[in-house]
Amino acid sequence: MKIKSVRTKLLGGFLAVVVLIILLVIINYNYSSYVKEELEDVFQNDVPALINQEQLAFNTAQRLGLLRGYVLFEDEEYRDLLHKYSEESLELQKDLLEQTDDEAVRQLVDQSNTLRDLVIEEVIEEFDQGNEEVALENLYSKVEPLSREIILSYMDLASEREAEVNQRATEIIQSGKSSVIETFVVSLIILSSLRLS
C-alpha cells in the first residue's frame, strides 16, 4: 500500500512539474512572439517612416537653398541639383505614404507638392522669362514661408514618431520585466514541487 502511495506521489509530483514546465514554455513563447511582432513593426514601419520624415525636412531645406542659389547666381548647376533633389523628394514621399496611413502625413505631402508647383511656376518660370524681381518676390514671400512651415512640420512629425517608438520600446521592456517575474514565480513553484515530491 505504501509503495502505491509513494509511486502515486512521485507520479503526481512529476506530472505537476511537467505541467508547470509547459506553463513556463507557454509564457516564454507568448512573450517571445509579442516581442518579435512589436520589433518587426517598429523596424519595418516606424523607424523607416521616422528616417523618411527627417530626410524630407532636410531635402526641403536643401531645395530651398539651391533655389536661392539659382535665382541669385543664375548658375545652372543649382537648377540641376534642385531637380535631382526634387526627384529624391518624390521618392521619399512615396515611401513615406507606403509606410504610414497618417492623415497629417498625407496633408504634408500634399503641401510639399504644392510647394514644388509654386517653385516651378512662380519662381523658376518667372526667372526664366526674365522676370527676376517677380521671381525673387515670390521666392521670399511665398516659397520661403511655405518651405519653413513644411520643414518644421516634418520635424514635428518625426519627433512625434520618435516618441511613439520610445513608448513602444518602454512597453516591450515592461513586458519583459513581467515575463521575467512570471518565469521566476513558475520556476519557484517547480522547485517547491520537486522538494515536495
Salt bridges, closest charged atoms under 4 A:
GLU38 OE1 - ARG168 NH2 2.92
GLU40 OE2 - LYS36 NZ 2.98
ASP41 OD2 - ARG168 NH1 2.64
ASP46 OD1 - ARG161 NH1 3.21
ASP46 OD2 - ARG168 NH1 2.65
GLU87 OE2 - HIS83 NE2 4.00
GLU122 OE1 - LYS142 NZ 2.56
ASP128 OD2 - ARG79 NH1 2.61
GLU144 OE2 - ARG68 NE 2.67
GLU144 OE1 - ARG148 NH2 3.11
